[in-house]
Structures are given as structure tokens and as C-alpha cells.
């Protein structure tokens, strides 16, 4: 039976970062994955150009039961550190809105960069390999697989979350944590579109294809980005962001005109065009189909000169705090991440090592740390993978 300094289960972003770092530090590394290729999610991310980090990544950009847990790893290996790696590798990249960084050419460049230190350090890969059981035997971890058994002084779980099951996502990493007695925060789909049913779905379907900038709030969190109406419900960056904080039964409050004082707008138009209908002037600010839906039972045909103060106040409440109650989300099928995972109380924030089981590490999305949309989840993969690798390298 082959024995390694470290066995890493999962050849995704976090696993590859950990493998390359540990290998370059002189550790013998084995990476196991059931997929036939390493880094499959990296290759499809960002429309194939990989939103590999966010220039402004910081602790406030992550969701966790313990919001402080991510601070240590992010400080040890920051977005600036990963950008340095990218630049040293000669990878051309560009910045989009909100600090999001993408490859100019292809996500393949990032994958190649991650694999290079693995090769240089002699890390071994066993792909298309299913891990059937993991146990601790004496002072070793034993991974039983469809290609035999392997031993490791350390074991790193980098199996990712439950999102995009068609790409092989499973709950295997969480089951391993539970098998070692670790607590798991119940996972839910995050960064995912909302769905509606019944009459509300029928109403919103009329708006499919419309996109506009909004500010959406739920559970004391606010995001100001684009919203997209779909045939199933609501999507777009604003909705994906807030979905990580929404729970079944919650109502979304949507400001359709952020930054615009509707009272002042109506008064201005009333002076300029007193006989214009309300729906007509609102169509200067919002898509006509959306105005029609909002004014179904409202004063849409009322002339501006005839609008009462009460009607204007009601209009402002509607446009600045439109209340919508989704019946659910599209789930893991289209979710970009998983919220929840291995309880951070079980892990060292400096090393990602289990407090109960020395030598057992959890990194990346399997941990209860979830980034916002915009390159933050990749940064968590790099930071947590690096933290674990350095801890393993520094161990006796």
C-alpha cells in the first residue's frame, strides 16, 4: 500500500492549490478525484474565462455562521498574492465591474498554472477514481478506492459543495466530516435564481427577458446590481447575491429605482406635463411591460395633475420596496455555490485542520464559508488551500 505525506480528495480549485503548494515544499502528495479531468469547474467558470479572484476580496465578502473564521486564511494568502501568481505565470487578465478579474484568453491558463507546481513537485494524481471509504488506522489515514488503498500522514478534504450535480458534485466531503464526528451546518443552494408558482409566476413570466438595475434586500443584507426576469422567476447578479441570505418563507424587498426620488420626479413631470398619464411618464424610468404589470390595479391611467398625495406615497412604496415572496430557488442544479458545510468551530482558522482529528483538513467549498458572487469563492479556495498546505509542510 502506497503511503504519502498527504492525500487530497478533490482535484478542484482548493485541492490543486493545496497540492501544488505542498509538493513544492517537498511533501509527497496524492490527489484523488472521481472525475476524469482535474479542475473541471475551473474550466467552465466565468463563461470559460474564470473569474479567478476579486481585487477587493475581504472577510466581509463571505457568508458563514462564524464571519471571523475566514480572516486568517485570507490574510495569509490574499487576492494580491494570487494576482502575483497569475502575473508571474504570464497570464493576461482584465478587470470588470466591482473588482472582478478574468482571464483574457481562457480558464485553461489558470488550470495550467495550478498544475505546473504539482508536476514540478512530483504530486501524483489518480483521476477517474472513486473513494469508497476513509478511515484512520494507527497514525495514518487510509483511503479505500476503486483503484486500491492509499495511506497518508495527513488527509485533506477538498470535495467542494453540492452545486451543479451534473458535474459530479456530491455530499461525500460532508459525510466524511460526520464520520469523524464533526458537526456540519446544513447545506443549502446559494447564488441561485428564485422561482415562483401559481399566479405570481404567471404574472412575472410576462416580463421574461427584462433586465434592470435594482437594490434588493432581505434579512438585513442589501445588494445593488442587475435583476433579470426569467420564465421561472428572478435571476441576475442582484438576485443571486441575495439568495445566499434568503430562506424559505422570506420576502424580498426590491427598490426598482435606486437613487431616484419618485416624489421629486412626479412633481417635476406634473409641472411639465400635467395631463400626461402616470403610466406614460413611469415608462421613461422603467420598461413598459413592467410598468403595465405594476399598474394593473393602480392609478396608471390617472393624469399627473389628478394624482393625490396618498397615491404618490403609495407609488413610492411600491417602486422603492416592491414585495415579492419566492416559493423557492432553482436549487443545486443551477446554484453556483453551497451555503453551509463543515462547521468552522470544528477547524483551526489558521491551518484548516480539525480540532478533534489531528492531520485531517477541510478546505474550499466543503467548509461553511461561502463567498459572494464575483471571484470570492475562488479566492477562498486559494486561501484555504494554501493555509492547509503550509500547515502540512510545517508539520514534523
N, C-alpha and C positions, 0 to 999 in steps of 0.2 A: 504494500500500500504506500503510495507516494505521500510524503509529508512536506508541507510548505510552511513558511513563516506566517503567511496569511492566505486564507481563502476568501474570495469576494464573490458573493452570489448576486449577479446582476451586472450586465455589461452596458449599462446606460450611462448617462452623464456623470452621476456621482461615482458609480463603480469604476469608470475609466479614469476619472480624476484621481481617485484613491490608488488605483493600480499603478498608474504611471509615476505618481509621487513616491509610493513605497518602493517600487522597483528601482528608481534612480537612487534611492537611499540605501540600496544594497540588500533589500529584502527579497526573498523568493516568494513569488506571487502566482496564484492560480485564480483565474476568473472563470466562473461557471455561468452559463445562461442557456435558457431553453430555446432562444431564438437562433436562427441560422446565421445572423449577422450581428455584429456589435453596433450599438448606437442607432438603432432603427428610429427611435423617436427624435433623435437629434436631426436626422436627415429630413424628416417631414416638417420640422418646426419652422415657424416664420415663413410659411409658403415655400420652403426649400432653401431659405436663406439664413435661417437660425438667428433668432433674437437672443444672442448669446449672453448678454447681461444688460444691465441698466446703469448708466453713468452715475445716477443719483441713489443707487441702492443703499438702504439703511434699515435698521431694525423696525422702523415704523411702516415699512412696506410688506410686513409679514403678519400672517394670522396664526395664532397659537393660544392654547389655554394659558401658557406662560409667555407673554410677549417679550420677556427679557432673555429667554433662552438663546435666541439666535445671535445675540450681541457679540459673544466671544469669538465664535467661528467667523462671523463677518468681519471682525476687526483683524483676525489673524490672516485672513485671505480675502481681500476686498475686491470690489469691481475694478479698481485701478490695477490690482495685481493681475487679474485675468486679462485686462486690456493690454498689459505689458506682455503677457504670453502671446496674445494674438499678434501684436506688433512685431515681436521677435520672430514669430513664425512667418512674417511677411504677408499676412492675410489682410487684404484690403477690406475696409468696412466703412459704413456710413451711419450717421445718427438721424433718427426720425424723431417725431414729437415725444415729449416727456422723457428724453434721455435714452430712448430705446436704441440699441446698437445691433446692426445687422451686417452680415457678410455681403460684400458687393457681388460676389460670384455665387457661391454655393455653400450650403451647410456641410458639404463633404470636406471643406477646408478645416472646419472645426474638428470634425471626427478624425481627420488625418493628423491634426496637431495633437490630439489626445492619445492617439495610438502610437505616435513616434516614441515618447519616453517609455511606453510599455515594451516596445521592441528593443530599444536601447538598453533597458534594464533587465531584459530577459523574462518578462512576465509571460506566463503560459496561459493560453485560452482553450477552454473546452466548450465550444458552442454546440447548439442543437443537442444540449444535454439537460435532461430533466432531473432536478434534485427531488428525490422522493422522501428523504428523511435527514434530519440533522440532530446530532446528539453530542453530549460531552462525555468523553471517556478518558479517565485519568486527568492529565493536564492538557489534553488535546480536544479539538472539535473534529468530529467525523461527519463528512457529508456523503451520504449514500446517493448515488446517481444511476442513471441508465447506462453509464459508461464505467461503472465501478465505484469504489470508495476512495475518498481522499481525506487526508488528515491535515489539520492546520493548527499552529500555535494560537493564532487569532482567527476570528471569523467576522467578516463584515457583511451585513445585510443591506444590499442596495437594490432591492427589487422593485422600487417605485410604488405608485399608488394603483388605484383601481380604474383610472380613466382610460378610455379608448381600449376596451377589451378585445376588439378585433385585432389589435396589435400584440395581444398576448398578456395584457395586464391581468394580474390575479391578486388575491389576498394572501399569497404564500408568505410574504415577509411578516405580515401581522400575525399569522398563525405560528410562525417560528417564535415571535416575541412572546405570545401567550404560552407556548410550550415550555418556555424557560421561566414562566411565572411573572412576566412583565405585564403591566397594565396597558391597555390600548384605548385611546379616545375613539369612540365610534365614528367611522369614516362616513362622509357624505360628499356628493359631487360638488366641485367648486369651479368657478369660471365657466359657467354653463348657462345656456339660454333658458328662459322661462316659458312655460306652457300654460294655456288656459283651456277651459272646457265650456260647453253649452253656449249660451247666448253671448257671453263675453268673447269667446273665441270667434264666433260668427261676426261680431262687430269689428274686432281687431283685424280679422282676415281681409276686410275691405281696404286696409291700409298697407298690406304686404308690399314690401319694396321701398317704402318711405323711410328715409333716414334723416335725423336731425340731431343737433347738439342739445343735450339736456343736462340737468343736475338731478340725480336720483338719490334718495335717502332711505335708509332702513336700519333699525337698531342702532341709531346714533352714528352711523357712518354715512358719508356723502361722497359721491363720485360725479365729476363733471366731464363727460365725454359724449361720444355719439351713441344714439339709440337707433336700432333698426327694427321695424315691424316685419314679422315673418308670417308664414301661413300657420305656424303653430303658436306664435305668441310674440315675445320680445327678445331681441338679441342685440349685438353691437357691444363695444367696449364698456359702456356705462353699465349695461345690464350684466355682463359677465363679471365685472368687478363687484357689484353689489350682491351677486348671487352667493359669494363666499360668506356673506353675513346674514343672508335670508334663511329663515327656517319655515317649514310648513305652517300655514295659518297667518303668516306675516303679510302686511300690506306695504306696497311700495308707494312712496310719495314722490311724484315726478314734477319738477319745475320745467315746463316746456319752453319757457322764455327766460332763462337765467340772464341776469344783468339788465333786464328791461323792466322799467316801471310801467305797468299796464295802465295804471291810473293816469299818469302823465301822458301816455301815448293816446289814450281815448280823449283826453281833454284837448290835446293838440289837434287831433283829427276832427273833433267836434267843432272847433273853431274854423278849420279849413273847409270841411265838407259836412255840414250839419245834417244834410239829408241822405248821406250815404248809409247803407245798411251795415250793421255791425259785422256780419259775416264777410262782407266785401273788404273792409279795412283790416280785419284779422288775417285775411289771406295775403296781406302784404308781409306778415310776420311768420306765418305757418303754412304748410302745404294745404291746398284747398280741400282735399279729401279729409284731412284731419280736422279742419275747421267744421266741415259738414257733420262729422261724427260728434264732435264736442257740442255742437249747437242743435243736435237732434231735438232736444226738448227745451232748448234755451231761447234767448232773445236774438237769434241770428238775423231775423228779418226786420228787427226793430231799427228805426233810424237813430243815428247817434244823438240827435237833438232830443229824442224822446226817452233815452235811457235814464233810469232813476239811479240815484246814488247807491241804493241797495243792489241793483242789478250789476253795476260796475264792481262793487265789492265782491259779489258772488262770482263774477267773471274772473277777478284777480285770484280768488281762492282756487278756482278750477284750473287756471292756466299755470299758476305757480305751485300748486300742490294737488295735482291730479292723482287721485287714489285708485290704484289697481291692485287686485289681490290674485296673484297667480295660483293655479291649483297645484303646480309643481314645477319641476325642471325637466329637461331632456335626459337627465341622468348621466351615468358614466359613458354612455355611448358617444356623446359629443363633448363631455366635460374635458377641460384642459388639465385639471389637477384634481387631487383628492384633499379635502379638508379633514383633519383628524389624523390618526395614526399612532405610532408608539408614543406613549405619554412621556413628555420631556422630563418629568420628575424622576423617571427611571434612568436617565442618562446624565453623564457629565457634559456640561455645556462646552468645556474646553476640549475634550477628546472624543465625544460622541460614544464613549464606552458605557456599557451597562454598569450601574452601581452594584447590582446584585451578582452579575456573572462576569468576572474579570476576563478580558480577551474577546468579549462579544460586543460588536459595534453596530450601530444603525445610522445610516446616512441618507440624505436626499429626501425624496417624497414620502418614504415609508414612515418618516418621523412626523410628529404633529407640528410641523412648521410649513406654512403654505404662503407663497408669495402672491402679490397682486399681479395683474396682467402687465406684461411689458419687459420681460427678461429677468424678473426677480427669482423665479423658480430655478432657472439655470444657475443663477448666482448662488443660491442655497446649495445646489448640487456641488458646485466647485468648492465652496467654503467648507461645507461639512465633510466632503470627501478628502480635502486637504487636511483638515483637523484630525480626522481618524488616521490618515496615513502617517502624519508626523508623530502621533502618539505611538503608533505601532513601531515606527522607525526608532523612536527614542527609548522604547522598552528594551529590557535586557535580552 
